[in-house]
C-alpha cells in the first residue's frame, strides 16, 4: 500500500506542476500552450486510473472492499503504520493543492467566457454563435458555446 501511495503522490506532484503551467497559460491567454497541456493531462488521467486499479485490487485482497484509504488506515489491519499514514497525508495534501489550482483555472476561464459573451452581445454577434438552448438545459439558455480551435 505504501508503494501505491508513493506512486500516486509522485504522479499527482507531476500533474500539479502541469496544472500550474495550465494556470499560467490561461492567465497569458496562450491557447497553443493550453491546448498542449490539455493533451498531456489525458496521459495523466490514464496513469491515475492505472494506479487506482492497482489500489483497488490491493484493497480487495486485504478484504477491505468498499472502504476508503482513511478507513483502512484507521482499522486494526494496518497496525498504525507511520510511513503509511505519512504517505497518505502527503497524497491528501497534493490532491487538495490540485483541486485548489484547478478551481482557480475554472474560475478564471468562466470569467473570460463571461467577458466574451458580453463582447458578443455588444457587437450584436451573439445570435450568430452556437448556444445551449436545448430544452434540457434551460438554466444556461443564451450562453455561447466556444469550440476548440481544432474544430
C-alpha positions as CSV (number, residue, x, y, z in Angstrom):
1,X,0.0,0.0,0.0
2,X,2.9,2.3,0.8
3,X,4.3,1.8,-2.7
4,X,1.0,2.6,-4.3
5,X,0.6,5.8,-2.2
6,X,4.1,6.8,-3.1
7,X,3.4,6.2,-6.8
8,X,0.2,8.2,-6.6
9,X,1.9,11.0,-4.8
10,X,4.7,11.2,-7.4
11,X,2.1,11.1,-10.2
12,X,0.0,13.9,-8.6
13,X,3.1,16.0,-8.0
14,X,3.9,15.9,-11.7
15,X,0.2,16.6,-12.5
16,X,0.2,19.5,-10.1
17,X,3.2,21.1,-12.0
18,X,1.2,20.7,-15.2
19,X,-1.8,22.4,-13.6
20,X,0.4,25.3,-12.6
21,X,1.5,25.5,-16.2
22,X,-2.1,25.5,-17.3
23,X,-2.9,28.3,-14.9
24,X,-0.1,30.4,-16.3
25,X,-1.3,29.6,-19.9
26,X,-4.8,30.7,-19.0
27,X,-3.6,33.9,-17.5
28,X,-1.4,34.7,-20.5
29,X,-4.2,33.7,-23.0
30,X,-1.7,31.2,-24.6
31,X,-4.2,29.0,-26.4
32,X,-1.5,26.8,-28.1
33,X,0.2,26.0,-24.8
34,X,-3.2,25.4,-23.1
35,X,-4.2,23.0,-25.9
36,X,-0.9,21.2,-25.5
37,X,-1.3,20.9,-21.7
38,X,-4.9,19.6,-22.1
39,X,-3.4,16.8,-24.3
40,X,-0.8,16.0,-21.6
41,X,-3.5,15.9,-19.0
42,X,-5.1,13.0,-20.8
43,X,-2.0,10.9,-20.3
44,X,-2.0,11.7,-16.6
45,X,-5.7,10.7,-16.3
46,X,-4.9,7.3,-17.8
47,X,-1.9,6.8,-15.5
48,X,-4.0,7.8,-12.5
49,X,-6.7,5.3,-13.5
50,X,-4.0,2.6,-13.7
51,X,-2.7,3.3,-10.2
52,X,-6.3,3.5,-8.9
53,X,-6.9,0.0,-10.3
54,X,-3.8,-1.3,-8.6
55,X,-5.0,0.2,-5.3
56,X,-8.5,-1.3,-5.7
57,X,-7.0,-4.8,-6.3
58,X,-4.9,-4.5,-3.2
59,X,-7.8,-3.2,-1.1
60,X,-9.9,-6.2,-2.3
61,X,-7.1,-8.6,-1.5
62,X,-6.9,-7.1,2.0
63,X,-10.6,-7.8,2.5
64,X,-11.4,-4.1,2.7
65,X,-13.5,-3.7,-0.4
66,X,-15.6,-0.5,-0.3
67,X,-13.5,1.2,2.4
68,X,-11.7,4.4,1.9
69,X,-7.9,4.7,2.4
70,X,-8.6,6.6,5.6
71,X,-10.9,3.9,6.9
72,X,-8.4,1.2,6.1
73,X,-5.6,3.1,7.9
74,X,-7.8,3.5,10.9
75,X,-8.5,-0.2,11.1
76,X,-6.5,-2.8,13.1
77,X,-5.5,-4.4,9.8
78,X,-2.8,-1.8,9.2
79,X,-1.5,-1.6,12.8
80,X,-0.6,2.1,13.0
81,X,2.0,2.1,10.2
82,X,3.6,5.5,10.5
83,X,5.0,5.5,7.0
84,X,1.7,4.6,5.5
85,X,0.0,7.5,7.4
86,X,2.7,9.9,6.3
87,X,2.3,8.9,2.6
88,X,-1.5,9.1,2.9
89,X,-1.2,12.6,4.4
90,X,1.3,13.7,1.7
91,X,-1.0,12.4,-1.1
92,X,-4.0,14.2,0.5
93,X,-2.2,17.5,0.6
94,X,-1.1,17.2,-3.0
95,X,-4.7,16.4,-4.1
96,X,-6.0,19.4,-2.2
97,X,-3.5,21.6,-4.0
98,X,-4.5,20.1,-7.3
99,X,-8.2,20.9,-6.5
100,X,-7.3,24.4,-5.5
101,X,-5.4,25.3,-8.7
102,X,-8.0,23.5,-10.8
103,X,-10.7,25.7,-9.2
104,X,-8.7,28.8,-9.8
105,X,-8.3,27.9,-13.5
106,X,-12.0,27.1,-13.8
107,X,-13.0,30.5,-12.2
108,X,-10.6,32.4,-14.5
109,X,-11.9,30.6,-17.6
110,X,-15.5,31.3,-16.5
111,X,-14.8,35.0,-16.1
112,X,-13.2,35.1,-19.5
113,X,-16.1,33.3,-21.1
114,X,-18.5,35.8,-19.5
115,X,-16.4,38.7,-20.9
116,X,-16.5,37.0,-24.4
117,X,-20.3,36.6,-24.1
118,X,-20.7,40.3,-23.1
119,X,-18.5,41.4,-26.0
120,X,-20.5,39.3,-28.5
121,X,-23.7,40.9,-27.2
122,X,-22.3,44.4,-27.5
123,X,-21.1,43.6,-31.1
124,X,-24.5,42.2,-32.0
125,X,-22.9,38.9,-32.8
126,X,-24.5,36.8,-30.0
127,X,-27.2,35.3,-32.3
128,X,-24.5,34.1,-34.8
129,X,-22.8,31.8,-32.2
130,X,-23.7,28.3,-31.2
131,X,-25.7,28.3,-27.9
132,X,-27.1,26.0,-25.2
133,X,-30.8,26.4,-25.9
134,X,-31.9,22.8,-25.7
135,X,-35.0,22.0,-23.7
136,X,-32.8,20.0,-21.3
137,X,-30.6,23.0,-20.5
138,X,-33.0,25.9,-19.7
139,X,-30.7,27.2,-17.0
140,X,-27.9,28.1,-19.5
141,X,-30.2,29.4,-22.3
142,X,-28.4,32.0,-24.3
143,X,-24.9,31.2,-23.2
144,X,-22.5,30.8,-26.1
145,X,-20.6,27.6,-26.6
146,X,-17.0,28.2,-27.6
147,X,-15.4,25.5,-29.7
148,X,-11.8,24.2,-29.7
149,X,-9.5,25.8,-32.2
150,X,-9.1,22.4,-33.7
151,X,-12.7,22.3,-34.8
